Amino acid sequence: QQGELALDAVPETAMMNATMNATATNATTTDANAASAPSTMPMEFPVFNYEAIFPSGVFSATAYGAWLGEVTRYYEAIASQWY
């Protein structure tokens, strides 16, 4: 076929060099992106503050909801690094 390059015509070392160059470029780009991106991962799991969630021994749905929101953001940050 005219215009197509047969793999036999390309020396094996040239193909290996092209693959290695592409891999090195991707790795460098990934490293640079990781270094420049701010970490979104919280340092630790949100603390359950009993006094805030049960002031005077009475359950506070608002405080509990705020804590659950922090927990959700914590797990979302973890998941965003994997997916």
BANU-494946 format. One record per residue (C-alpha): residue in one letter; x, y, z. Coordinates in steps of 0.1 Angstrom, whole numbers, padded with zeros to 4 digits, always signed. Layout:
AXYZ...
//
This chain:
Q+0000+0000+0000Q+0013+0034-0009G+0016+0060+0018E+0016+0035+0046L+0047+0027+0066A+0055-0009+0071L+0067-0017+0106D+0095-0038+0091A+0109-0007+0075V+0113+0011+0109P+0144+0000+0129E+0135-0015+0162T+0157+0010+0181A+0139+0039+0165M+0106+0026+0177M+0119+0020+0212N+0134+0055+0213A+0101+0070+0203T+0083+0051+0229M+0108+0060+0256N+0106+0097+0246A+0068+0097+0248T+0069+0080+0281A+0095+0104+0296T+0074+0134+0283N+0042+0121+0299A+0060+0114+0332T+0075+0149+0332T+0042+0165+0325T+0024+0144+0352D+0051+0153+0377A+0049+0190+0369N+0011+0189+0372A+0012+0171+0405A+0038+0195+0419S+0018+0226+0408A-0016+0214+0418P-0026+0223+0454S-0034+0194+0476T-0071+0190+0481M-0067+0161+0505P-0076+0170+0541M-0050+0161+0565E-0072+0141+0589F-0107+0129+0594P-0130+0156+0608V-0133+0154+0646F-0166+0146+0661N-0171+0174+0686Y-0196+0161+0712E-0201+0194+0729A-0210+0211+0696I-0233+0183+0684F-0250+0177+0718P-0250+0211+0735S-0263+0207+0771G-0270+0171+0762V-0295+0180+0735F-0289+0169+0699S-0283+0197+0674A-0292+0186+0639T-0275+0217+0625A-0242+0210+0641Y-0245+0173+0632G-0253+0183+0596A-0222+0205+0594W-0200+0177+0607L-0215+0153+0582G-0208+0178+0554E-0171+0179+0565V-0170+0141+0565T-0185+0141+0530R-0159+0166+0517Y-0132+0145+0533Y-0142+0113+0514E-0149+0133+0482A-0113+0146+0483I-0100+0111+0488A-0122+0097+0459S-0112+0126+0436Q-0076+0114+0438W-0085+0079+0426Y-0112+0086+0400
//
